[in-house]
Amino acid sequence: MVAISREEVAHLARLSRLAVSEEELDTFAGQLDVILQAVAQVGEVAADDIPPTSHSVPLTNVLREDVVTPGLTPEEALSGAPDAEEQRFRVPRILDEDVAS
């Protein structure tokens, strides 16, 4: 397998918007090369007779079924609100106009 180059690491850093020093380029190139070699080894071990899986043990969905139930009317939802306007909760302004723009 061909080692990953400093230029490829620099390209990945630019894509990731990471500031990387010249020294880090060499360090990361070596580290990424080790990772890519490990991934290649796993690919060599995978046998054709073993089906791909996402988990080593079967999983079952423990969540409840989605059941549509009636919700609150706007009046019921706003009944405990300290202030409402046009079927919306009214809250005090916390930002000045010039800050929000």
N, C-alpha and C positions, 0 to 999 in steps of 0.2 A: 504494500500500500504506500502511496506517495504521501510524504509528510506535508502538513499544511504550511503554507508559506507565510512570511511576515506580511506580504502584500494582501493575502487573503484575510489575515487577522485584522489588518488595518481597514480593509473593506467592510468586514463585519462590524468593527467598532464604529465606522462612519454610519452604517445602516442603523445601528443601535443608538446612535448619538452619544457615544461614550468617548470621553477624552482619555486617550491612552498614550503613555510615554513610549519612547523608543525601547527602553529597558523592558517595559511591560509587554510590548509586542513580541519580544523573544520569549518571555516567560509564558505568555498565553499561547503562543504557537506550540511550544512543547507540551503544555497541558492539554490543549485541544487535540494534538496528535495522539496522546495517550488515550483520551476519551474515544476518538474515532477508531483506534485499534481495538479497544475493548468492545465497541459496538460491532465491529467486523467479526470478532471472535464469537460473539453471541449469534450472529447471522450464520456462521459456519456450523454451529452446534444444532441449530433448529433442524428438526427432522420433518420430512414430508408427511409422515404418518401421524403427526401430532397436530390437531386442529388449533388454530390461533385462538387465544382466550384473552379476556381483559382481567380476569380474576382467577386465582388458583382454586377457589371453592365456589360452588354455585351460590348465587345470591337470589333472594326473594324480596319482592317489594313489600315493605312493611307499612307503607303509607295507606291511608284510607282512600276509598273511592271518591272521586269528585262528584258531589251531589249538589245540584242547584237548589238553593233555598232562597226564600224571599229576603230581600235586604230592607234597610230602613228607607223610609221616604225622606226627602230633603227636610221636611218639617221635623220629623223624629230625630234626624241626625243633628239638626241645629237647635233642638229644644233645650239643651243644657249649655249652649254657647253664651258667653257673656255679651257678645255682640255679633250680629249677622247682618249681611247686606246682599241683596240679589241672590239668595240661596247659597251664600258663601260665608265662611268664617271671616269675621273682620278682626284684624290684629293691628296693634300699633306699629307704625313705621319705625324701623330700627336703623335704617341707612339714610343718609342725606342724598338728595338728588344728584349732586356732583360726584359722590362716591360710587353710585350705582352705574353711572354711564361710562 
